[in-house]
Amino acid sequence: MESDKNSGKRICQQCGKPFVPRTRAQYFCSSRCGDLAKDKAERERIKVSRAIEARKQDQAGLTGKQSLSISDASRLLNVSRPTIYKLIEEGKLSPIRLTKRTIRIPIEQLKPLQDQSPQPLNLEESSVISLQDALTRFGVTKAWLYEKAKRHGIKSTLVGGKAFFPKKDLERIFPPKSAYDRKQWYTMDELEAAHNLSEKRVLTIIGQHSIPTQMVGRLRLVSRKEWDRARKTIGKLDRYYLSRQDALKYYHISNNTFIDKTKGLELEFVNSGHFKYYKKKDLDALFKDKTPKIPKEIRRDYMRGKDALKHYHITQQTFLDYTKAAQVTKVKTEGRFVWYKKSELDRLFKKP
């Protein structure tokens, strides 16, 4: 479908690389990845099938006992130990205490609950998919997947601590989504490349300006309209304004210094996202380095009077008398500094 081809990219569910889908239901970038995914699914199906068969045999052995421990009861009902304790607290089970630390649950109390416990998947009719693969494939959250599965009566089974679902049933309640509309969304990679930004900086801008995002598989999409609006605002702000955080770095000051200097002043600011931006010219007046700018040649060939006193180990009166009598060349610079020519000072005060 041409419209899908031009609409955007997806992430291959096998290798994780982005690709342009040819159909709405294409999840793999190549036939090779598709075949690898099928092999993986078959291995998981066999693994789950063997685990379920072993569980059935285990449960059959447990039903021959007169009473069971908490762990055995959880295996028989295919639930967790906390669930067994909850059933005890609710009065649905009445265990027998053998010792101070040992209890047993009569098998007669467990058999009625066995029919209500989660049943294993019917692997003859459906292949399985792990919880993590389902979240990635269908682009949903864990809470939403379990909520939808519960509504439609779809049950999972635990194998080796991992939850597995019937794949066809999940595909029925989560139909394939078409690739995203490139007229409405940017990808993170596009934004990083187009603006020469790091992923962290892109996420910061998204957070500061509350830009809508959504996930398609493992692909994070960013609203094109809201991003462009935010960047336009940021362009103006970068030119004429600074946030407090940026001002601290720009002027090399602490947060306390910023607060003390701006306290009581009605500085003009602009709200953008979660931050206030202040005019640069106002901040320059408060924090910009006002150190006088002295030309390099002056610093190289001349010396200030107070520096000369230390350099030649003389008193101020001696310095003034000798320089006045010898008419030493001097210049004035910003900061009301008076500079004396080094070569002439050397002839007056430097020891032979």
C-alpha positions in Angstrom: 0.0 0.0 0.0 1.6 3.2 -1.2 0.1 5.4 1.5 1.5 3.2 4.2 4.9 3.1 2.5 5.1 6.9 2.6 3.6 7.3 6.0 6.5 6.3 8.1 8.7 3.7 9.8 8.3 0.9 12.2 10.8 -1.0 14.3 11.5 -4.6 13.3 10.2 -6.9 16.1 13.1 -9.3 15.5 16.3 -7.2 15.0 15.1 -3.8 16.3 16.0 -1.9 13.2 13.7 0.8 11.7 12.1 0.0 8.3 9.3 1.2 6.0 6.4 -1.3 6.1 4.8 -2.4 2.8 1.5 -3.4 4.5 -0.3 -2.5 7.7 0.4 -5.9 9.2 4.1 -6.1 8.5 6.1 -6.3 11.7 9.5 -7.6 10.3 12.0 -5.8 8.0 12.8 -8.9 6.0 11.7 -12.5 5.4 14.8 -13.6 7.3 13.7 -11.8 10.4 10.2 -13.2 9.9 11.5 -16.7 9.7 13.7 -16.2 12.8 10.7 -14.8 14.7 8.6 -17.9 13.7 11.4 -20.2 14.9 11.5 -18.3 18.2 7.7 -18.5 18.6 7.8 -22.3 17.9 10.6 -22.8 20.5 8.5 -20.9 23.0 5.4 -22.9 22.1 7.3 -26.2 22.7 8.8 -24.9 25.9 5.4 -23.8 27.2 3.8 -27.1 26.1 6.3 -29.2 27.9 6.0 -27.0 31.0 2.2 -27.3 31.0 2.4 -31.1 30.6 4.8 -31.3 33.5 2.5 -29.1 35.5 -0.5 -31.4 34.8 1.5 -34.5 35.9 2.6 -32.6 39.0 -1.0 -31.6 39.8 -2.2 -35.2 39.2 0.4 -36.4 41.8 -0.7 -33.7 44.3 -4.4 -34.7 44.1 -3.5 -38.1 45.6 -2.4 -36.5 48.9 -4.7 -35.9 51.8 -3.3 -32.4 52.6 -0.9 -30.0 51.0 1.6 -27.3 52.0 1.3 -23.7 50.9 3.7 -24.2 48.0 2.0 -27.4 46.9 -1.4 -25.8 47.1 -0.2 -22.9 44.9 1.1 -25.4 42.3 -2.2 -27.3 42.4 -4.3 -24.2 41.8 -1.7 -22.6 39.4 -1.6 -19.5 41.5 1.0 -17.7 43.6 1.7 -18.3 47.3 0.4 -14.8 48.3 -2.9 -15.9 46.6 -3.2 -18.9 48.9 -2.6 -16.8 52.0 -5.2 -14.4 50.7 -7.7 -17.3 50.4 -6.9 -18.2 54.0 -7.5 -14.7 55.2 -10.8 -14.6 53.4 -11.9 -17.8 55.1 -12.1 -19.8 51.9 -9.4 -22.1 53.1 -9.0 -23.4 56.7 -5.5 -24.9 57.1 -4.6 -27.4 59.9 -1.6 -26.3 62.1 0.8 -29.2 62.7 3.5 -27.2 64.5 4.2 -23.6 65.3 5.6 -23.0 61.8 4.0 -25.8 59.8 0.4 -25.8 58.3 -1.3 -28.1 55.9 -4.5 -27.5 53.8 -6.9 -30.5 53.3 -7.2 -31.5 49.7 -11.0 -31.5 50.0 -10.9 -27.7 50.4 -8.7 -27.3 47.3 -10.5 -29.4 44.8 -13.6 -27.1 44.5 -11.2 -24.2 43.8 -9.2 -26.1 41.2 -11.9 -25.7 38.6 -11.9 -21.9 39.2 -8.1 -21.6 38.9 -6.4 -20.3 35.7 -6.3 -23.1 33.1 -3.3 -23.8 30.8 -3.3 -22.5 27.3 -4.8 -24.6 24.5 -1.6 -24.9 22.5 -3.1 -27.0 19.8 -5.2 -24.0 18.6 -2.8 -21.2 19.2 0.8 -20.3 19.4 2.0 -18.3 22.3 3.6 -14.9 22.9 5.5 -13.7 26.0 4.3 -10.7 27.9 7.3 -8.6 26.9 7.0 -9.5 23.2 3.3 -8.6 23.3 4.0 -5.2 24.9 6.5 -4.4 22.1 4.4 -5.9 19.3 1.1 -4.2 20.1 2.6 -1.0 21.6 0.5 -1.1 24.8 1.2 -0.9 28.5 1.3 -3.9 30.8 -1.7 -2.6 32.8 -3.8 -2.0 29.6 -2.9 -5.5 28.2 -4.0 -7.2 31.4 -7.2 -5.1 31.5 -8.2 -5.9 27.9 -7.3 -9.6 28.4 -9.5 -9.8 31.5 -12.4 -8.2 29.7 -12.2 -10.7 26.9 -11.6 -13.7 29.1 -8.0 -14.3 27.8 -5.8 -16.0 30.4 -2.1 -16.3 30.6 0.1 -19.0 32.0 3.4 -18.8 33.9 6.4 -20.7 32.6 9.7 -20.2 34.3 8.5 -17.0 35.9 7.4 -15.5 32.5 3.8 -14.9 31.5 2.6 -16.3 28.1 -0.6 -15.4 26.2 -2.4 -17.1 23.3 -1.1 -15.0 20.3 -4.2 -15.2 18.1 -6.5 -14.0 21.0 -4.2 -10.9 21.6 -4.1 -10.2 17.8 -7.9 -10.2 17.9 -8.2 -7.6 20.6 -5.2 -5.6 19.5 -5.6 -5.3 15.7 -2.5 -4.2 13.7 -2.0 -0.4 13.7 -1.0 1.4 10.6 2.3 3.1 10.4 2.3 6.6 11.8 1.4 9.7 9.8 4.6 11.6 9.0 2.6 14.8 8.5 1.7 14.7 12.2 4.7 13.1 13.9 8.5 13.3 14.1 10.7 10.4 15.3 13.4 11.0 18.0 16.1 10.1 15.4 14.8 12.7 13.0 14.8 15.5 15.6 18.3 14.6 16.9 19.7 14.6 13.3 17.8 17.7 12.1 18.7 20.0 15.0 22.0 18.4 16.1 20.6 17.6 19.5 21.3 14.8 21.9 18.4 12.5 23.0 18.6 14.0 26.5 18.1 17.5 25.1 15.2 16.5 22.9 13.5 14.9 25.9 14.2 18.0 28.0 12.5 20.2 25.4 9.5 17.8 25.2 9.1 18.0 29.0 9.6 21.7 29.3 7.0 22.5 26.6 4.6 19.6 27.4 4.8 18.3 23.7 2.6 15.3 23.1 4.3 12.0 22.3 3.2 8.4 21.6 4.9 5.0 21.3 4.5 2.8 18.2 6.2 -0.4 19.2 9.6 0.8 20.5 9.4 4.0 18.3 8.8 7.2 20.2 6.9 9.8 18.2 6.7 13.5 18.8 3.9 15.8 17.7 5.2 17.7 14.7 2.9 20.7 15.2 3.8 21.2 18.9 7.5 20.6 18.3 7.6 23.2 15.5 5.7 25.7 17.7 8.1 25.1 20.6 11.2 25.4 18.5 9.9 28.7 17.1 9.5 30.0 20.6 12.8 28.6 21.7 14.5 30.4 18.8 13.3 33.8 20.0 14.0 32.9 23.6 17.6 31.8 22.8 18.3 35.1 21.1 16.8 37.5 23.7 16.1 35.6 26.9 17.7 33.3 29.5 16.1 30.9 32.0 17.4 31.0 35.5 19.2 27.6 35.0 20.8 28.9 31.8 21.7 32.2 33.5 23.6 30.4 36.3 25.8 28.7 33.8 26.2 31.7 31.5 27.2 34.2 34.2 29.0 31.6 36.4 26.9 32.4 39.5 25.1 30.5 42.2 21.4 30.1 42.6 21.6 32.2 45.8 23.4 35.0 44.0 20.7 35.1 41.4 18.0 35.2 44.0 19.7 37.9 46.0 20.4 40.1 43.0 16.9 39.9 41.5 15.0 40.1 44.8 12.7 43.1 44.8 13.4 43.9 41.1 10.4 43.6 38.7 12.3 42.0 35.9 10.4 41.3 32.7 10.0 37.6 31.9 8.2 35.2 29.6 6.6 31.9 30.6 7.5 29.0 28.4 6.8 25.4 29.4 7.7 25.1 33.1 10.3 27.9 33.1 10.5 31.7 33.3 12.8 33.4 30.8 14.3 36.8 31.6 15.6 39.4 29.2 19.3 39.1 28.6 19.9 42.8 28.7 18.4 43.0 32.2 20.5 40.1 33.4 23.6 41.6 31.7 23.2 44.7 33.8 23.2 42.6 37.0 25.6 39.8 36.3 27.8 40.5 33.3 31.5 40.7 34.0 32.4 44.4 34.3 36.1 43.9 34.5 37.9 46.6 32.4 39.1 45.4 29.1 42.9 46.1 28.9 44.6 45.8 25.5 47.2 43.0 25.2 50.0 45.3 24.3 49.3 47.4 27.4 49.5 44.4 29.6 52.7 43.3 27.8 54.7 46.6 27.8 53.3 48.5 30.8 52.8 48.0 34.5 50.3 49.5 37.0 51.8 51.6 39.8 50.7 49.3 42.7 52.2 46.3 40.8 55.5 48.3 40.4 55.7 48.9 44.2 55.7 45.1 44.8 57.9 44.3 41.8 60.7 46.7 42.7 60.3 46.6 46.5 60.0 50.4 46.8 57.7 52.8 48.6 54.9 54.7 46.9 56.6 58.1 47.6 59.9 56.9 46.0 58.0 55.6 43.0 56.1 58.9 42.5 59.3 61.1 43.0 61.4 59.1 40.6 58.8 58.6 37.8 57.9 62.3 37.9 61.5 63.4 37.7 62.3 60.9 34.9 59.0 61.7 33.1 58.2 58.0 32.6 55.8 57.3 29.8 52.3 56.4 31.2 48.8 55.7 29.8 45.3 55.5 31.2 42.8 52.6 30.5 39.3 51.6 31.6 38.9 51.3 35.3 40.9 54.5 35.8 44.1 52.5 35.8 47.5 54.3 35.2 50.1 52.2 33.5 53.9 52.9 33.3 56.2 51.7 30.7 58.2 48.7 31.9 61.4 49.4 30.1 61.7 52.8 31.6 60.8 51.5 35.1 63.6 48.9 34.8 66.2 51.6 34.1 65.1 53.6 37.2 64.6 50.8 39.8 66.1 47.5 38.6 69.3 46.7 40.3 72.3 46.2 38.0 
